[in-house]
Structures are given as structure tokens and as C-alpha cells.
Amino acid sequence: MGKNLSEERKLAFIKKKEQMEEESILPFKGELEKTEKTEEIINFINNCLKKEFDEMGLKYENIPSEKVHLFLDDIFRKMHPESTASGIYSSILHEAHIRVGCSERANIFTTILHEMIHIASYNVYYANTNNEDLSDNYRTGYANAQHQGQNFHEHFRGLNEGIIDLIASEILNKNLETISEMLDLEEEDYKSINWYYDEGELINAIIEKVAKQKNEDEDDVYMRFKKGLFSGEMMHLRDVEKVFGKDALRIFSYVDPKAKSKKEIEIQGKVYEFFLTDNQERKNQLHAEIIQERSL
């Protein structure tokens, strides 16, 4: 919140945050009532996440089921008209919105899992010093969002979504038999799951090269990425710069699954190629093009 804020102002912001936490568990108009099965799923995910936190030596805070809000497709679309996703995480209210109207059970499960990992991630809120509101600037997991006037900048969104899905996939694979029995799923049902596949594959490729360069086990490098999502530790990302060269971390922060325009998509292609190519001449060319195009 800032070291120059008075204790009175700090307490006011803490009270505001507590108020927002209380708001996050209130039901929405049109929200679906949770069934016993939904409550079972949320409880199961909480237990899975606690085990993961225990393995990382971190303290886990149970996520109340009230923070997971379920909506039929039409209501979800009205709330999030620009989104095509199956779930939305609200970083300010610290809650999840899940679209259940047109999704398969396996996809609904992994969507709830993905959004609950978001909720469990490291979170920092920045205070608006002009009043007692929390600003639109925040850090959640690895993702950093900043508003400068009318301009919005977000960094490491691709890393954030990708590592969350790698963790979700890890939890799914560890508990596949239990999940299949709980939801009455067959192997074919899991094909409906929507993953941040490209982002996850890129992270895996980066982990592989970092491990090789540092002569480490890939699992150890992955664990640093995984733990950092929840602990807030980002110093290990300096390894990306050491392995891939100058501005590599900056370029890594540009990975954006929300890229839509032709120019944005072209930049994304160059970012991926930068990390995947072993041709140093091509890497240097991509470096120059990416930095130039992002500065325009």
C-alpha cells in the first residue's frame, strides 16, 4: 500500500479489502444454486490444492464455495459479453464466474479447477491514494496489470494462464481415477477440455532449456515456476534472461493468449519462435523485430 501512507489510511484500505471479500461470497441475480455434486467438486479441489501447497511448504487457505459462482450460458454472456471463455476470475473481488450452460462435465470440472487456482494464487492490490478504493492496478500470480491514464498494460498473462493449466493438468492426472468415478467420466469425455495448450508448451520448452543450461532436473525448474505462482517469488525468472539472452524476460512477458488483431497475432508468433529456435542469427533478428514492433 505504500510506506508513506498513515496507519489510519492503511486501516481504511484493509477495511475496504475485507468488505470486498464479503461481497465476493454474495450470490448474483440469476446465479445457479450449487448442487451437492458441485459442492463435492469444490471440496475435492480444495483438498487437492492443500496437498499441493503442503508439498511446496506453503500454507493453504480453504476457498469458500460461495466464491465460485455458476451461471447458465445466457446469463454469463450478459455479464461478460466479450468473453468466449468457460470461466472468468475477478482479480479485484477474488471470485470465479463459471459458465455451465453449454459445457461438458470434464470441461466444467477443469474450469472450476483453473479458476480456483487463480483464487489461490499470490495477490497484491494497489491502493488508490485519492480515495479509499483499491485501484485497477494489481498483481495476481505472475500477471501484472497497470493502468496509465487510458492505457492498459498487462504483463506475463501468458505465463500466468499457462502455468495454471500445467498445474491443473498435473492435479487431473494425479487424481484421474477418482475424478472419473466422481463425475462418471470416460476417457473420451476428457477430449472436451479447453487448455491453454500453446502457453503450456512454451513454458515446458523454456523449462527444458533452463534445466539443460543449468544442469538441473526439469522437475526442479518446474517446481520454481509452480511455487512462484502462489508465493509471489519471481527472482527465478532471471534464469530466462540468463539462458535466452538480453530482453528475453521482457519478451516472455509479451505472451498474450488474448491477442486478437493481425499485428498482435504476428508478434505472438515471433515471440514463440524466439524461444523455440536454436538458430542464433534468427533469434537476433526476432529480438530486434519484437522490441521494435512492441514499442510502436
Buried (B, 14 or more C-beta within 10 A) or exposed (E): BEEEBEEEBBEBBEEBBEEBBEEBBEEEEEBBEBEEEBEBBBEBBBEBBBBBBEEBEBEBEEBBBEBBBBBBEEBBBEBBEEBEBBBBBBBBBBBBBBBBBEBBBBBBBBBBBBBBBBBBBBBEBBBBEEEEEBBBBBBBBBBBBBBEEEEEEBBBBBBBBBBBBBBBBBBBEEBEEEBBEBBEBEEEBBEBBBBBEBBBBBBBEBBEBBBEEEEBEBEEBBBBBBBBBBBBEBEBBEBBBEBBBEBBBBBBBBBBBEBEEEEBEEBBEBBBBBBEEEEEEEBEBBBEBBBEBBEE
